[in-house]
Amino acid sequence: MKRLGVTGGIGSGKTTVCRMLEELGARAFYADDEGKRVLVEDPSARREVTSAFGADSYGEDGGLDAAYLAEVAFASDEKLARLNEIVHPRVLARFEGAAQDAEAEGVPLMVKEAALIFETGGDRFLDAVAVVDAPREVRIDRVTKRDDVPRDAVASRMLHQMDPEELRERADFVIQNDGDLKALRRQVERLYRRMTTATESS
């Protein structure tokens, strides 16, 4: 079984690509969603977040106040790095467990969708990384509509992500997602064939 990372800037369409890969037979692990679960379900992670970012990180009902935490964490590179230190090792452990289960079940391709792969060194645990790319304005429009947030908030978050040009240079595959779903699906099908053929011949 091969392991593929799918990454890209906010609003690039990572999740859409992963859903298409799942339809083709891959198993997908959504690291950012898993990270949110870690922050809620893992008692030690909750303690570290509360210590680093304050009790307001969680509501009275015990749920994560994601908006508050994002506002505080994205206020500086140091705070964002601290949050990543709490979340990423725990998510990696969960990914390893999910990948082992998938391999035991005969799944041909395990996909890890994550906003940060190269930044955290996660590419070391993958056979290849595909970067999903889209024009900056298209990405901003997608996120403002999806999350109902102002454009400047999206632009601010982009500042904390790796430059798209560097992402493309480091990628093994680049998927262009300008909004044409048919063209996107053709690219994803080629990617799936490349990865699964490699599995069969290895």
Stockholm file with secondary structure:
# STOCKHOLM 1.0

chainA/1-202         MKRLGVTGGIGSGKTTVCRMLEELGARAFYADDEGKRVLVEDPSARREVTSAFGADSYGEDGGLDAAYLAEVAFASDEKLARLNEIVHPRVLARFEGAAQDAEAEGVPLMVKEAALIFETGGDRFLDAVAVVDAPREVRIDRVTKRDDVPRDAVASRMLHQMDPEELRERADFVIQNDGDLKALRRQVERLYRRMTTATESS
#=GR chainA/1-202 SS CEEEEEECSTTSCHHHHHHHHHHHTCEEEEHHHHHHHHHHHCHHHHHHHHHHHCGGGBCTTSCBCHHHHHHHHTTCHHHHHHHHHHHHHHHHHHHHHHHHHHHHTTCSEEEEECSCSTTTTGGGGCSEEEEEECCHHHHHHHHHHHHCCCHHHHHHHHTTSCCHHHHHHHCSEEEECSSCHHHHHHHHHHHHHHHHHHHHHC
#=GC SS_cons         CEEEEEECSTTSCHHHHHHHHHHHTCEEEEHHHHHHHHHHHCHHHHHHHHHHHCGGGBCTTSCBCHHHHHHHHTTCHHHHHHHHHHHHHHHHHHHHHHHHHHHHTTCSEEEEECSCSTTTTGGGGCSEEEEEECCHHHHHHHHHHHHCCCHHHHHHHHTTSCCHHHHHHHCSEEEECSSCHHHHHHHHHHHHHHHHHHHHHC
//
